[in-house]
Amino acid sequence: MLEWLRRYRRAMLAGDISAGIVVAMMMIPQGMAYALVAGLPPVVGIYASILPSLLYALFGSSMTQSVGPMAIISLMTATALAPLASSGTGLYLVLAAQLALMSGAVLLACGLLRIGFLANFFSRPVMSGFTIGSAILIALAQVKVLLGGELPRFHLPSAAMGIASLLALLFARNYLGALLRKAGVRATAADIGVRLAPMLVVVAATALSVGFDLQAAGVATTGAVPAGLPGLNLATSSAHWRSLVQPALLIGFMTFLISMSAAQTLALKRQEKLNSNYELIGLGAANIGSALSGGFPVTGSISRSAVNFAAGANTPLASIITAALLATALVAPTGWLALLPLPALAATIVVAVLGMLELSTLRTAWRYDRGDATALLATAGGVLAMGVDAGVIIGVVLSMGTLIWRASRPHIAVLGRIAGTEHFRNIERYPAETRTDMLMLRIDANLFFGNVEAVNQRIEDELRSHPATRNLVLVMTAVSSIDTSALFGLSELNQSLKQHGIGLHLAEVKGPVMDRLKDSDFPAALNGEIFLSAAMAWDGISSAA
Amino acid sequence: MLEWLRRYRRAMLAGDISAGIVVAMMMIPQGMAYALVAGLPPVVGIYASILPSLLYALFGSSMTQSVGPMAIISLMTATALAPLASSGTGLYLVLAAQLALMSGAVLLACGLLRIGFLANFFSRPVMSGFTIGSAILIALAQVKVLLGGELPRFHLPSAAMGIASLLALLFARNYLGALLRKAGVRATAADIGVRLAPMLVVVAATALSVGFDLQAAGVATTGAVPAGLPGLNLATSSAHWRSLVQPALLIGFMTFLISMSAAQTLALKRQEKLNSNYELIGLGAANIGSALSGGFPVTGSISRSAVNFAAGANTPLASIITAALLATALVAPTGWLALLPLPALAATIVVAVLGMLELSTLRTAWRYDRGDATALLATAGGVLAMGVDAGVIIGVVLSMGTLIWRASRPHIAVLGRIAGTEHFRNIERYPAETRTDMLMLRIDANLFFGNVEAVNQRIEDELRSHPATRNLVLVMTAVSSIDTSALFGLSELNQSLKQHGIGLHLAEVKGPVMDRLKDSDFPAALNGEIFLSAAMAWDGISSAA
């Protein structure tokens, strides 16, 4: 923490300043848009960008992460608050801040308990499915804002502005970069130009709206904004607190997952070390900060963090500069913030989440592992059919289900000796000699509760198809750990084989595994021997049993 | 299914008949006691033993499993129904049957979908903790029945009968076997004699109660029992159905886990093959059968199944005989069933669940793996503090948490060459030579979403402490699978190393792993080579990079 400050060099400053400015300009329309997704007044999105950026800079683990409002977390916030208060009411605002406080507390506690390994509960295909499902839900919800009415109805001036903004943003996303580069702009600068398109579109739409008085023609705008910085306001019933516990846990979990995946991408680019426990603490502090400024749950955003990095951010100083600029924007006259037309903001949301509809993971998984691809599609379908909260649970269950399913079919090879050598290989892949009185099996998996029964069943099967076996040798080259469940499984196998007059032997047990086994009764109870190598077992076990 | 009937031999009949009789005699008091635990009239426990035994015999996978009421499932039933109806009302009875129907349907569906691998979601220590916690909850709830009042109050005649029954049962459990064997009874027969003690105690208590008219003195009895066999009665509101969905899922899950662990123990003793999908179908049919006869959720019981096996059961015919005997007992005059004193039944429950308070798993885990021991204690504590339903969730989360936590610390060894040989070993355990321009790492785990980030971070760490590295070789001897998440992780590692001018090579990739990798873009994008062996990588990678 703050180690970067001690190592700060002057050469880093220019990059941090330019990144700070670019991210602030990106954050204003994005924060406002994601506040809308959360069912909150747009200005709350800016409140939720200042203290969180600052606190993450002080406590977080990634050098270039940008923390603030994010589409999926905003959707989860709206889902959590919908049954408790009406959007736009004072209670809704208070509950949003409370939710940020509670998920911040959860994150902080997890960080202090050092349980950052929780980030590994989601597989990537499942995360991708979750993101795709959420993106579609968010885009669908914005259609009526973009068109100024529920389909098939629409409000012509609103729809015209919404669709024009959408087209402008799509053009910027798909062609602006190439045009700028062709005009001689450096690739990085061109990239950053593209990222500022939402700001420009919103400014242009506001100018149009004011110039032609479109508000009078019925185009909705963001509405009155209180000037100055907000304060904390938490005073609702304990029933409210209780009903926010589960959403706070789910939001805290996803906040962490989303932020970690952004931070990991950047850490790999910078070859920097990431600490998931500090990440939890940074996010916890950021969310508590968001609550203190009347905001809502926030997280690290891959799109903003990538821009921060690309715009030259070297250290968290960039985020501190962003926070300072946003605070300045809020204490300056904020009347203009009331005039932003909602259809244009909706268009920025739709285009932003289109960027999350990334299908390359699906494509890779489909070719590489049909099971993972199915889990991806099932998670996306689950989010669409049952909502984003159920989606988190579905995601965890599918990730773990895939894992347990794979574990339930461990790879076990029957080994034979390559004639005249001391090498033992899978008899299905190599011509190798075997003995009818001895069965040699190599278990290609760590032994744990998820595969212990499958392994025992598979061994029974092999013994049934090798009925003359008097001695069974388990070759443990690929076994790096044996948990307590598997220890019981091995003991029961030993008992069962003993009853049937078959010896059980182990070979090539790894050092750490053997050290652990010595803490149990297993070696003493073993109805056989532990050999250093498969060859020693082959030679050492007499065929005259 | 029914394959055993085709292979039936006359010699099997004697064993099946004696087991059928013994289990029926054990099941009458046990079924009644567990119905009490579920908050139901005791006779319902006998209803829930007939069709389930029969249907499991026809559809189940284990030859000697005895299916019927079981303590933990009864506790879960009571927990599920408590908020919906008062124990003793007609609605309560109807809802109990509905719960059996719904969990039966869940089990059947899971069996038909062939997702029996779900049994592996609980580790053994967690299952042991769950059992211990449930046993304590069940025993505590029986104390007031045993004493005829809530402590510190008690009803003297009830307490006298309860405590006398308890002492008799404890004596039988601890000493009767040895006494019988000393008197010349065969060990198996002595064992079975011990198991019939509950029947004898209940009969003696009933005789005493009737003889001395203890009912008039205030000793509670089981109460009026409708004669004849019951029928199905399911006609409640859809709100009731909906509120039973979650309990039905949890009960279905535990039904399966408990039954599988009983069946596995027996299958290992008999060296028979168990099919978890048939087990699901058998349990599904049994629970639907229980519902059809006005019963409640049932499962395979390890204690009864062990007796069935010990008493000579060779095939499911034993269970069919048990079912026939129980049905006969019900159509015979059943007036006597109304007279059983509850304190004696409570004593049988307490002694039965004492048998579930088995601490050897805790003892082994404490010595062998402190993490597993902690998970056991946390699950037991969770059941006691938050109830049996929360306990199931806690159990799954702790099992999976332990797994993910272990995965997040994969074993990775830096390899060196044993001078003058082609053998490569962990430099921490063997004196081996290394090259400053080349880092050789052996990853001792299958690569999947749970460890992909940990592996990448560890590799980055090693590269930081070996700054002169120009080529990184990953030795894949212990890697039997790479999931989609890990494929992405490897691709990102490759990208990152390429950016920093470091080559990434693989060695000793297993056949099946290589076959799968060929379905991806990874081999083509690899900034390095794939070597057959570590030695070939050592020789093939030039130090003049």
Interface residues (C-beta under 8 A of the other chain):
Chain A: F117 L118 A119 N120 F121 F122 S123 R124 P125 M260 Q264 T265 L268 K269 Q271 K273 L274 T361 T364 A365 R367 Y368 D369 D372 A373 S399 M400 G401 T402 L403 I404 W405 R406 A407 S408 H411 N426 R429 D444 A445 N446 F448 F449 G450 N451 E453 A454 N456 Q457 E460 D461 L463 R464 T477 A478 S480 S481 D483 T484 S485 L487 F488 E492 L493 Q495 S496 Q499 H500 K510 G511 P512 R516 D519 S520 D521
Chain B: F117 L118 A119 N120 F121 F122 S123 R124 P125 M260 Q264 T265 L268 K269 Q271 K273 L274 T361 T364 A365 R367 Y368 D369 D372 A373 S399 M400 G401 T402 L403 I404 W405 R406 A407 S408 H411 N426 R429 D444 A445 N446 F448 F449 G450 N451 E453 A454 N456 Q457 E460 D461 L463 R464 T477 A478 S480 S481 D483 T484 S485 L487 F488 E492 L493 Q495 S496 Q499 H500 K510 G511 P512 R516 D519 S520 D521
